[in-house]
């Protein structure tokens, strides 16, 4: 018992007696066996139970006696065997150096470590890699009985009761070490425990220990996986490796099955790169739980990453070999995503004549290559952040060009030989269930890509007959995604405050306006996400439903079935909503119902295709709306554009000359009345000038961007339904009058908002002018 401790109470005596009885049973097993490798492997968990801890590690001296190397690891498994120098740089290294037992209450408490030695440190690397939190630690040396040489170190981690290891455990670990040392000394060798997960191959006489060591060295020298060496050079079957892994991890082995059905729903949120790097993949979900194949199931289980991605699932782990894991990944992700586009094109022979018609019988292999090519185009477009794919065939022998719209600009992607023109168009039509024989009329459809490839995305498809008897195709990628938080939309703080105050009203009508592709739907979903609370009922009518949110009731408009926006709106009013979002108000009936709904106590959001906020009001009045009802209902209108964002990596700062700066400030003030211009310029200088000087940025260009630009930023013009604006509405005022009133109320025009973002260094004036022209 430790010095200074009070005398043992009866309960302590009972605990000590019970502990040493269990220890005696364990030491009897150690002395009774002649196979130390086997007994140490079998008794690892018994040691953990005896000392009531999560993890047990046994370190042995290496041949040079400069390091200790982990030989048995029970409980958690680190990424690889740990090799620790015999120094205070680690706790086990310090114990090996000083040959003293260490009992720590918290290894992260530096003051506690320094009580043993000022140099003592805890190696945090394993915790950081695995996500496990080490706290309590009991570590003791293994010393040979006669020679007094150091044989190794035993280490127990984290008391299951989350309290420091007791004095009983301290006394017990010393006795355990003596027993182990005697056993090792009697057999005249240090502990040769299972060193790797492939030692089962040696036990089963599939390979000798020397051959395994040689295979390990070969793999290290060639920088390849040891399993590849074992399979290719020693002709070990993957199944035999699987059995060895099964014994090592005590988890059933899962072999590769080529007929396994791809679990689309499980893979929709996982990218191939992540699966390959993390070393686990979901295979299926059945009555037993979520079946997960992993290279290191202990590590995956203890990081809890599977539960984070699939919170409702009960993971059931299986171990598999590296080669079979790669085959599983290829089976699930490889279709349509292998090789470059050039490789796929070169693999397609000339199966069609020059007019694009099938020249007789087409081989199945060529058809397969064409399917892969189209899948590859779609996958590349999605990964590059493309919004639209344009397939543009030329008549006769002209090639079919494919261009991507990226950040609002069309960029060439590839050209496909004329002989594949019709086959490519037919493939697209098949994917979206259109009539492949109809070439004279435009057709619209939709592709649910998860049926054909690894991505859970939809594409809206339009085919248009063009000159020369060919058909153009435009595919818009509708990536399913989460809404962007309102404060991450790029709205200036001044506008964000006004926007929140506007949309928090209990009822009324709010519009987001702008041209196609300006991010109106994204902004509306961010607004709905901000308002989405458990006590709010929100209905949306969209065409298509691009962004899904938990808590929203979303309806897909289907005009062919007679389900248009007006019909859905009528249904919503009978469904007890608090908030209604209508994807688009393009006709008088839908707008009238929106006004009616807002006047009867509902909050209504919608989009309009107009250029500016004041113009939107005039447009709606021209549609025949009652100006009094409309003015009562109106909360506000947000006009929006997307301007190209400067690449954060290569943009170059400069101090603008006075002439350029003055032109920029004049452009900012051009819509303002004369009396307000000086105050506006003063405000800009206070917000953005340092020591009276402005800093602007210019586009340069690097490998990560497109001529100095990467991504886009929203420009916003928020007009609120103030009393002044409502009065002008009732008087059928002109756009200029509405604009003047809105500017008086503090509205920033699109160009003013853009220039503030130029002064913030987010974009440049060239891009602002490109989207804010009158």
C-alpha positions in Angstrom: 0.0 0.0 0.0 1.3 3.6 -0.8 2.9 5.5 2.1 0.6 7.9 3.9 -2.6 6.1 3.0 -5.1 5.4 5.7 -5.5 1.8 6.9 -7.7 -0.3 4.7 -11.3 -0.5 5.5 -13.0 -4.0 5.3 -14.3 -3.2 1.8 -10.8 -2.4 0.6 -9.6 -5.7 2.1 -12.4 -7.5 0.2 -11.5 -5.7 -3.0 -7.8 -6.6 -2.6 -8.6 -10.2 -1.8 -10.9 -10.5 -4.9 -8.3 -8.8 -7.1 -5.4 -11.0 -6.1 -7.5 -14.2 -6.5 -8.2 -13.2 -10.1 -4.5 -12.3 -10.6 -3.5 -15.8 -9.2 -5.8 -17.4 -11.8 -4.1 -15.4 -14.6 -0.6 -16.2 -13.4 -1.4 -19.9 -13.2 -2.4 -19.8 -16.9 0.8 -18.0 -17.7 3.0 -20.6 -15.9 1.0 -23.5 -17.4 1.6 -22.8 -21.0 4.7 -23.4 -23.2 3.5 -21.1 -26.0 3.9 -17.5 -24.8 2.7 -16.1 -28.1 -0.6 -17.9 -27.7 -1.1 -17.2 -24.0 -0.4 -13.5 -24.3 -2.8 -13.2 -27.2 -5.5 -15.1 -25.3 -5.0 -13.3 -22.0 -5.0 -9.7 -23.4 -8.7 -9.1 -22.6 -8.3 -10.9 -19.3 -5.6 -8.4 -18.3 -8.0 -5.6 -19.3 -10.8 -7.1 -17.2 -8.5 -7.7 -14.2 -7.3 -4.1 -14.2 -10.8 -2.8 -15.2 -9.4 -0.8 -18.1 -10.1 -0.1 -21.8 -6.8 -0.9 -23.2 -3.7 -3.1 -22.6 -0.4 -2.8 -24.5 2.7 -4.8 -24.1 6.0 -3.4 -25.4 9.1 -5.5 -26.0 12.7 -4.4 -26.5 13.9 -4.3 -30.1 17.2 -6.0 -31.2 19.3 -2.9 -30.8 17.8 -2.2 -27.3 17.3 1.4 -28.2 13.6 1.2 -28.6 10.5 -0.6 -27.3 8.0 -1.9 -29.8 4.3 -2.7 -29.2 3.7 -6.4 -29.6 0.3 -6.9 -28.1 -2.5 -4.3 -28.3 -5.9 -5.1 -26.8 -8.9 -2.9 -26.8 -8.0 0.0 -29.2 -5.7 -0.5 -32.1 -3.5 2.3 -33.4 -2.8 2.7 -37.1 0.5 0.8 -36.9 2.8 -0.8 -34.3 4.2 1.8 -32.0 8.0 2.2 -31.8 9.1 4.3 -28.8 12.6 5.6 -27.9 13.7 4.8 -24.4 13.5 8.5 -23.4 11.1 10.7 -21.4 9.5 11.7 -24.7 6.8 9.2 -24.0 5.4 7.7 -20.8 6.3 4.0 -21.7 9.7 5.2 -22.9 10.3 7.0 -19.5 9.3 3.8 -17.6 11.7 1.7 -19.7 14.4 4.3 -19.0 13.9 4.6 -15.2 12.4 1.1 -14.6 9.9 2.8 -12.3 6.1 2.2 -12.3 4.0 5.3 -13.2 0.4 5.8 -12.2 -1.2 8.9 -13.8 -4.6 10.4 -13.2 -4.5 12.5 -16.4 -1.8 12.2 -19.0 -2.7 15.7 -20.4 -1.9 17.3 -17.0 1.6 18.6 -17.5 2.0 19.4 -13.9 1.3 15.8 -12.9 3.9 14.6 -15.5 6.5 17.0 -14.2 6.2 15.4 -10.7 7.9 12.4 -12.2 10.3 14.3 -14.5 10.4 17.8 -16.0 11.1 16.2 -19.3 8.2 13.7 -19.3 5.8 14.1 -22.2 2.6 12.2 -23.3 2.6 11.3 -27.0 -0.7 12.7 -28.3 -0.4 11.4 -31.9 -2.4 8.2 -31.5 -5.3 10.1 -29.8 -5.2 12.7 -32.6 -5.3 10.0 -35.3 -8.0 7.8 -33.7 -10.2 10.3 -31.9 -9.7 8.3 -28.7 -9.1 10.3 -25.4 -6.5 8.8 -23.2 -6.7 9.9 -19.5 -5.6 7.4 -16.8 -2.5 5.4 -17.4 -0.7 2.7 -15.3 2.7 1.7 -16.8 5.3 -0.8 -15.3 8.6 -2.3 -16.5 9.3 -6.0 -17.2 12.7 -6.8 -15.8 14.5 -10.2 -16.2 14.7 -12.1 -12.9 18.5 -13.0 -12.9 20.2 -10.7 -15.4 18.1 -7.6 -14.4 17.9 -6.7 -18.1 14.8 -4.8 -19.4 12.5 -7.1 -21.3 9.7 -4.6 -22.0 6.9 -2.5 -20.6 3.2 -3.2 -19.8 0.7 -0.4 -20.1 -2.9 -0.1 -19.0 -5.1 2.8 -20.2 -8.3 4.4 -18.9 -9.9 2.9 -15.9 -13.5 2.0 -16.9 -14.8 3.8 -13.8 -13.1 6.9 -15.0 -11.0 7.3 -11.8 -7.3 6.9 -11.3 -5.9 3.3 -10.9 -5.9 2.3 -7.3 -3.1 1.2 -5.0 -4.4 -2.3 -5.4 -3.8 -2.1 -9.2 -0.3 -0.7 -8.5 0.6 -3.6 -6.3 -1.1 -6.0 -8.8 0.8 -4.7 -11.8 4.1 -5.3 -10.0 3.2 -8.9 -9.2 2.0 -9.4 -12.8 5.3 -8.1 -14.2 7.3 -10.4 -11.9 5.2 -13.4 -13.1 5.7 -12.5 -16.8 9.4 -11.9 -16.3 9.9 -15.3 -14.7 7.9 -16.9 -17.5 10.0 -15.2 -20.2 13.3 -15.9 -18.4 12.5 -19.6 -18.0 12.1 -19.8 -21.8 15.3 -17.9 -22.4 13.7 -15.4 -24.8 11.9 -12.1 -24.7 8.2 -12.0 -25.5 7.7 -12.8 -29.2 4.0 -11.9 -29.3 1.9 -11.5 -32.5 3.5 -8.6 -34.2 1.3 -8.1 -37.2 -2.1 -8.9 -38.5 -0.5 -11.4 -40.9 1.1 -13.7 -38.3 -1.9 -16.0 -38.6 -0.4 -17.0 -42.0 2.7 -18.2 -40.1 0.5 -20.1 -37.5 -1.3 -21.9 -40.3 2.0 -22.7 -42.1 1.0 -20.7 -45.2 4.3 -18.9 -45.0 7.4 -19.0 -42.7 8.2 -16.2 -40.2 11.4 -15.5 -42.3 9.3 -15.2 -45.5 6.9 -12.9 -43.8 9.7 -10.7 -42.6 11.2 -10.7 -46.1 7.8 -9.8 -47.6 7.5 -6.9 -45.2 11.0 -5.6 -46.2 10.1 -6.0 -49.9 6.9 -4.1 -49.5 8.6 -1.3 -47.6 11.4 -1.0 -50.2 9.0 -0.9 -53.2 6.5 1.3 -51.3 3.7 -1.1 -52.0 1.2 -2.8 -49.8 2.5 -6.0 -48.1 -0.7 -7.9 -49.2 0.2 -7.3 -52.8 3.6 -8.9 -52.2 2.1 -11.8 -50.3 -0.5 -12.5 -53.1 1.7 -11.8 -56.2 5.1 -13.3 -55.1 4.2 -15.8 -52.4 0.9 -16.9 -54.0 -1.1 -16.4 -50.8 -4.9 -16.4 -51.5 -6.8 -13.2 -50.4 -9.1 -15.6 -48.5 -6.2 -16.9 -46.4 -5.2 -13.3 -45.6 -8.8 -12.7 -44.7 -8.7 -15.5 -42.2 -5.6 -14.1 -40.6 -7.2 -10.7 -40.4 -10.3 -12.3 -38.8 -8.2 -13.9 -36.0 -6.2 -10.7 -35.4 -9.2 -8.3 -35.2 -11.7 -10.9 -33.8 -14.2 -9.7 -36.4 -15.6 -11.9 -39.3 -13.9 -11.7 -42.6 -15.9 -10.3 -45.6 -14.7 -11.4 -49.0 -15.3 -9.5 -52.3 -18.5 -10.5 -54.2 -18.8 -9.3 -57.8 -22.6 -9.8 -57.7 -23.2 -7.5 -54.7 -25.8 -4.8 -55.4 -24.6 -1.2 -55.2 -26.2 0.4 -52.0 -27.0 3.8 -53.7 -28.7 5.3 -50.6 -25.7 4.5 -48.4 -23.2 5.9 -50.8 -24.9 9.1 -51.7 -23.1 11.2 -49.1 -19.7 9.4 -49.5 -17.1 10.4 -52.0 -14.7 7.8 -53.5 -11.6 9.7 -52.3 -12.9 9.7 -48.7 -13.8 6.0 -48.7 -10.3 5.1 -50.1 -8.5 7.3 -47.5 -10.6 6.3 -44.5 -10.5 2.5 -45.2 -14.2 1.6 -44.7 -17.2 1.2 -46.9 -20.9 0.5 -46.2 -22.1 -2.7 -48.0 -25.8 -3.1 -47.1 -28.3 -2.5 -44.4 -30.4 -5.4 -43.1 -32.2 -6.6 -40.0 -28.8 -7.1 -38.2 -27.7 -3.5 -38.8 -25.4 -1.6 -41.2 -22.8 -3.9 -42.6 -19.4 -2.1 -42.8 -16.3 -3.6 -44.4 -13.1 -2.0 -43.0 -9.3 -2.5 -43.3 -9.0 -1.8 -39.6 -12.4 -2.3 -37.9 -11.2 -1.4 -34.4 -9.9 2.0 -35.5 -13.1 2.8 -37.4 -15.3 1.7 -34.6 -13.5 3.7 -32.0 -13.5 6.9 -34.0 -17.3 6.7 -34.2 -17.3 8.2 -37.7 -19.8 5.6 -39.0 -22.3 6.7 -36.4 -21.8 10.3 -37.3 -22.5 9.7 -40.9 -25.3 7.2 -40.3 -26.7 8.3 -36.9 -29.7 5.9 -36.9 -27.8 2.8 -38.0 -26.2 0.1 -35.9 -22.9 -0.7 -37.5 -21.8 -4.3 -37.8 -18.1 -4.5 -38.7 -16.3 -6.9 -41.0 -12.7 -7.0 -41.9 -11.4 -7.4 -45.5 -8.1 -7.4 -47.3 -6.7 -4.4 -49.1 -7.1 -5.9 -52.5 -10.7 -6.9 -51.9 -11.4 -3.5 -50.4 -10.1 -1.9 -53.6 -12.4 -4.2 -55.6 -15.4 -3.2 -53.5 -14.6 0.5 -54.1 -14.2 -0.2 -57.9 -17.5 -2.1 -58.0 -19.4 0.7 -56.3 -17.7 3.8 -57.6 -15.8 2.6 -60.7 -18.7 2.5 -63.2 -18.3 5.4 -65.5 -15.5 6.9 -63.5 -12.4 5.0 -64.7 -9.8 6.4 -67.0 -9.7 9.8 -68.7 -12.1 11.0 -71.4 -9.3 10.6 -74.0 -8.9 6.9 -73.0 -12.6 6.3 -73.3 -12.8 8.0 -76.7 -9.8 6.0 -78.0 -11.4 2.8 -76.8 -14.5 3.3 -79.1 -14.2 2.0 -82.6 -16.1 3.6 -85.6 -19.4 1.8 -85.1 -21.5 4.5 -86.8 -21.4 6.0 -90.3 -20.7 9.6 -91.1 -24.3 10.7 -90.8 -24.4 9.5 -87.3 -26.6 6.5 -88.0 -25.8 3.0 -86.8 -23.7 1.2 -89.5 -25.2 -2.2 -88.9 -24.7 -4.2 -85.8 -22.9 -2.4 -82.9 -20.8 -4.3 -80.5 -21.8 -4.4 -76.9 -18.3 -3.2 -75.9 -18.7 0.0 -77.9 -22.1 0.7 -76.4 -20.6 0.1 -73.0 -17.8 2.7 -73.8 -20.4 5.2 -74.9 -22.3 4.8 -71.6 -19.0 5.2 -69.6 -18.2 8.3 -71.7 -21.5 10.1 -70.9 -21.3 9.1 -67.2 -17.7 10.4 -67.1 -18.8 13.8 -68.6 -21.6 14.2 -66.0 -19.2 13.2 -63.1 -16.5 15.6 -64.3 -19.0 18.4 -64.6 -20.3 17.8 -61.1 -16.9 17.7 -59.6 -15.8 20.9 -61.3 -18.8 22.8 -59.9 -20.4 23.2 -63.4 -24.0 24.4 -63.6 -24.9 23.3 -67.2 -23.6 20.9 -69.8 -24.1 21.9 -73.4 -23.9 19.2 -76.1 -23.6 21.0 -79.5 -23.4 18.8 -82.6 -22.5 20.1 -86.0 -24.2 18.7 -89.1 -22.5 16.3 -91.6 -19.0 15.3 -90.6 -18.6 18.1 -88.0 -17.7 17.1 -84.5 -20.0 17.3 -81.5 -18.7 19.9 -79.1 -19.3 19.7 -75.4 -19.0 22.8 -73.2 -19.4 23.4 -69.5 -20.9 26.6 -67.9 -18.7 27.2 -65.0 -19.1 30.3 -62.7 -21.4 31.7 -65.4 -19.0 31.3 -68.3 -19.0 28.6 -71.0 -15.7 26.8 -71.3 -14.9 24.0 -73.9 -14.6 20.5 -72.5 -14.2 17.9 -75.3 -15.1 17.2 -78.9 -16.6 13.9 -79.9 -16.4 12.4 -83.4 -19.5 12.9 -85.7 -20.0 9.1 -85.9 -21.2 9.1 -82.2 -23.6 12.1 -82.5 -26.9 10.2 -82.7 -25.8 7.5 -80.3 -24.9 10.1 -77.7 -28.2 12.0 -78.1 -30.1 8.7 -77.9 -28.3 7.7 -74.7 -29.3 10.9 -73.1 -32.9 10.5 -74.1 -33.0 6.9 -72.8 -31.6 8.1 -69.4 -34.4 10.7 -69.1 -37.2 8.5 -70.6 -37.8 10.6 -73.7 -38.9 9.5 -77.2 -35.7 8.7 -79.1 -37.6 8.6 -82.4 -38.8 12.2 -82.1 -36.2 14.6 -83.5 -38.3 17.4 -84.8 -39.8 18.8 -81.6 -38.1 20.1 -78.4 -38.4 17.7 -75.4 -37.9 18.2 -71.7 -36.9 15.5 -69.2 -35.0 14.7 -66.1 -32.2 12.3 -65.3 -31.9 10.7 -61.8 -28.2 10.0 -62.1 -27.9 7.6 -59.1 -29.5 4.9 -61.3 -26.4 5.1 -63.6 -23.5 6.3 -61.5 -22.1 7.1 -58.0 -23.6 10.6 -57.6 -27.0 11.3 -56.1 -27.8 14.2 -58.4 -30.6 15.1 -60.9 -30.1 16.7 -64.3 -32.8 18.8 -66.0 -32.6 18.0 -69.7 -33.8 20.0 -72.7 -33.4 18.8 -76.3 -33.7 21.3 -79.1 -33.7 20.5 -82.9 -31.3 22.8 -84.7 -30.2 23.5 -88.2 -28.8 20.6 -90.3 -31.0 17.9 -88.8 -29.2 17.7 -85.5 -30.3 18.1 -81.9 -28.7 20.2 -79.2 -28.9 19.1 -75.6 -28.6 21.3 -72.5 -28.4 19.5 -69.1 -28.6 21.6 -65.9 -27.1 19.9 -62.8 -29.5 20.1 -59.9 -27.2 19.0 -57.1 -29.1 17.9 -54.0 -27.6 20.0 -51.1 -28.1 21.6 -47.8 -29.2 25.2 -47.6 -26.5 27.8 -47.0 -26.8 29.6 -43.7 -28.2 33.1 -44.1 -25.1 34.8 -42.8 -22.9 32.8 -45.2 -24.7 34.1 -48.3 -22.4 37.0 -48.8 -25.0 39.7 -47.8 -23.4 42.8 -46.4 -23.9 43.2 -42.6 -26.1 46.3 -43.2 -28.4 44.5 -45.6 -28.4 41.3 -43.5 -29.8 43.2 -40.5 -32.5 44.7 -42.7 -33.2 41.3 -44.3 -33.7 39.6 -41.0 -36.0 42.3 -39.7 -38.1 42.0 -42.9 -38.5 38.2 -43.0 -39.2 37.9 -39.3 -42.6 39.6 -39.8 -45.5 37.2 -39.0 -47.2 37.7 -42.4 -46.7 39.4 -45.7 -45.2 38.9 -49.2 -41.5 38.8 -50.0 -39.9 38.4 -53.4 -36.4 37.5 -54.6 -35.9 38.6 -58.2 -33.2 38.2 -60.8 -32.4 36.4 -64.1 -32.2 32.6 -64.5 -29.2 31.2 -62.7 -28.7 34.2 -60.3 -29.2 32.1 -57.1 -32.8 33.1 -56.3 -33.8 29.6 -55.1 -30.6 29.2 -53.0 -31.4 32.5 -51.3 -35.0 31.6 -50.6 -34.0 28.3 -49.1 -31.5 30.1 -46.9 -34.3 32.3 -45.7 -36.5 29.3 -45.0 -33.7 27.6 -43.2 -33.4 30.7 -40.9 -37.2 30.6 -40.2 -37.5 26.8 -40.0 -38.4 26.0 -36.4 -40.3 23.1 -34.8 -43.3 25.3 -34.2 -43.6 26.5 -37.8 -45.4 24.8 -40.7 -43.7 25.5 -44.0 -45.0 24.4 -47.4 -43.0 24.9 -50.7 -44.0 24.4 -54.3 -41.0 24.1 -56.6 -40.1 23.0 -60.1 -37.8 21.2 -59.5 -37.2 20.5 -55.8 -33.4 21.2 -55.8 -32.6 21.6 -52.1 -34.3 19.5 -49.4 -34.7 20.5 -45.8 -35.9 18.6 -42.8 -39.0 20.2 -41.4 -40.2 21.5 -44.8 -43.1 20.0 -46.7 -42.0 20.2 -50.3 -44.2 19.7 -53.4 -42.8 19.0 -56.9 -44.9 20.9 -59.5 -46.0 18.6 -62.4 -47.7 20.5 -65.2 -48.4 17.4 -67.2 -50.5 16.1 -64.4 -52.3 19.4 -64.0 -50.3 20.3 -60.8 -49.2 23.9 -61.6 -48.2 26.6 -59.1 -51.7 28.1 -58.8 -53.2 24.6 -58.1 -50.6 23.9 -55.4 -51.2 27.4 -53.9 -54.9 26.7 -53.5 -54.2 23.4 -51.8 -51.7 25.0 -49.4 -54.3 27.5 -48.2 -56.3 24.5 -46.9 -53.3 22.9 -45.3 -52.8 25.2 -42.3 -49.5 26.8 -43.3 -47.5 29.4 -41.4 -45.1 30.0 -44.3 -45.6 29.3 -48.1 -42.8 29.4 -50.6 -43.8 29.3 -54.3 -41.0 28.7 -56.7 -42.1 31.2 -59.3 -45.0 33.7 -59.7 -45.4 34.2 -63.5 -49.1 34.6 -63.9 -51.9 36.8 -62.5 -53.7 34.0 -60.7 -50.6 32.8 -58.7 -49.7 36.4 -57.7 -53.3 37.2 -56.7 -53.4 34.0 -54.5 -50.0 35.0 -53.0 -51.4 38.4 -52.0 -54.6 36.9 -50.6 -52.6 34.4 -48.6 -50.3 37.1 -47.1 -53.3 39.2 -46.2 -54.9 36.3 -44.3 -52.0 35.9 -42.0 -49.4 33.8 -43.9 -45.8 34.6 -44.8 -45.4 34.1 -48.5 -42.1 33.9 -50.4 -41.6 33.7 -54.2 -39.2 34.6 -57.1 -39.6 36.9 -60.1 -37.7 37.2 -63.3 -37.1 41.0 -63.2 -34.0 43.2 -63.2 -34.3 45.3 -60.1 -36.4 45.6 -57.0 -38.4 48.8 -58.0 -39.0 47.3 -61.5 -40.5 44.2 -59.9 -43.2 46.3 -58.2 -44.2 48.0 -61.5 -44.2 44.6 -63.2 -46.6 43.2 -60.7 -48.9 46.2 -60.9 -48.9 45.9 -64.7 -50.2 42.3 -64.2 -53.4 43.8 -62.8 -52.8 43.6 -59.1 -54.9 45.8 -56.8 -52.3 48.4 -55.7 -53.9 48.8 -52.2 -53.9 45.1 -51.5 -50.5 44.7 -52.9 -49.0 47.6 -50.9 -50.6 46.2 -47.7 -49.1 42.7 -48.4 -45.6 43.8 -49.5 -42.7 43.2 -47.0 -39.8 43.6 -49.4 -38.1 42.7 -52.6 -34.5 41.4 -52.9 -32.9 41.7 -56.3 -29.8 39.5 -56.8 -27.0 38.9 -59.2 -23.9 36.6 -59.1 -20.5 38.2 -59.9 -17.3 36.2 -60.3 -15.2 36.1 -57.2 -11.5 36.8 -57.3 -9.3 33.8 -56.6 -8.2 34.1 -53.0 -4.9 32.3 -53.8 -3.5 34.6 -56.5 -5.3 37.9 -56.4 -2.9 40.9 -56.2 -3.4 43.9 -54.0 -2.7 47.4 -55.2 -3.3 51.0 -54.3 -5.5 52.5 -57.0 -4.4 55.9 -58.5 -6.6 58.8 -57.6 -8.3 58.9 -61.1 -9.4 55.2 -60.8 -10.6 55.7 -57.2 -12.5 58.8 -58.1 -14.2 57.1 -61.0 -15.2 54.2 -58.7 -16.6 56.5 -56.0 -18.6 58.5 -58.7 -20.0 55.3 -60.0 -21.1 54.3 -56.5 -23.0 57.6 -56.1 -24.5 57.9 -59.6 -28.0 56.9 -58.5 -28.0 59.0 -55.3 -29.4 62.5 -55.0 -26.7 65.2 -55.0 -27.2 66.0 -51.3 -26.5 62.4 -50.2 -23.3 61.8 -52.2 -20.8 63.4 -49.9 -22.1 61.4 -46.9 -22.0 58.2 -48.9 -18.3 58.7 -49.9 -17.5 59.5 -46.2 -19.2 56.3 -45.1 -17.1 54.3 -47.6 -13.9 55.9 -46.4 -14.7 55.1 -42.8 -15.6 51.5 -43.6 -12.9 50.5 -46.1 -10.0 53.0 -46.1 -6.9 52.5 -43.9 -5.0 55.7 -43.1 -7.1 57.3 -45.7 -6.0 54.9 -48.5 -8.1 52.2 -50.3 -6.7 48.8 -51.3 -8.1 47.1 -54.4 -7.3 43.7 -55.9 -6.7 42.6 -59.5 -7.1 39.2 -61.1 -3.9 37.3 -61.9 -4.5 33.7 -62.6 -3.1 30.4 -61.2 -3.5 26.6 -61.6 -6.5 26.6 -59.1 -8.6 29.2 -60.9 -10.0 30.4 -64.2 -8.0 33.5 -65.3 -7.9 34.9 -61.8 -11.5 34.1 -60.8 -12.9 31.2 -58.7 -16.5 30.9 -57.6 -19.1 33.6 -57.4 -20.4 36.1 -54.9 -24.0 37.4 -54.6 -24.8 41.1 -55.2 -28.0 42.2 -53.4 -30.5 45.1 -53.7 -33.0 45.0 -50.8 -36.0 47.2 -51.1 -38.3 47.1 -48.0 -42.0 47.9 -48.0 -41.7 51.1 -46.0 -44.7 53.5 -45.6 -43.2 55.8 -48.2 -42.9 53.0 -50.8 -46.4 51.7 -50.0 -47.8 55.2 -50.6 -46.1 55.5 -53.9 -47.4 52.0 -54.8 -51.0 53.1 -54.2 -50.4 56.1 -56.5 -49.0 53.9 -59.4 -45.7 55.7 -59.2 -43.0 55.3 -61.8 -39.8 53.2 -61.3 -37.7 56.4 -60.8 -39.9 57.6 -58.0 -39.8 54.2 -56.3 -36.0 54.0 -56.6 -35.6 57.5 -55.1 -37.8 56.6 -52.2 -36.0 53.3 -51.6 -32.6 55.0 -51.7 -33.9 57.5 -49.1 -34.8 54.5 -46.9 -31.2 53.2 -47.1 -31.4 50.7 -50.0 -28.1 49.9 -51.8 -28.5 49.3 -55.5 -26.9 46.2 -57.1 -24.0 48.3 -58.3 -23.5 50.0 -54.9 -23.5 46.6 -53.2 -21.0 45.3 -55.8 -18.6 48.3 -55.3 -18.6 47.7 -51.6 -17.6 44.1 -52.3 -14.8 45.5 -54.7 -13.5 47.6 -51.7 -13.7 44.5 -49.5 -11.4 42.7 -52.1 -14.0 40.0 -52.9 -14.4 40.9 -56.6 -13.4 43.6 -59.1 -15.3 46.4 -60.8 -15.1 44.7 -64.2 -17.2 41.8 -62.9 -19.6 44.1 -61.1 -20.2 46.1 -64.3 -20.7 42.8 -66.2 -23.8 41.9 -64.2 -25.1 45.4 -63.3 -25.5 47.0 -66.7 -28.7 48.9 -67.3 
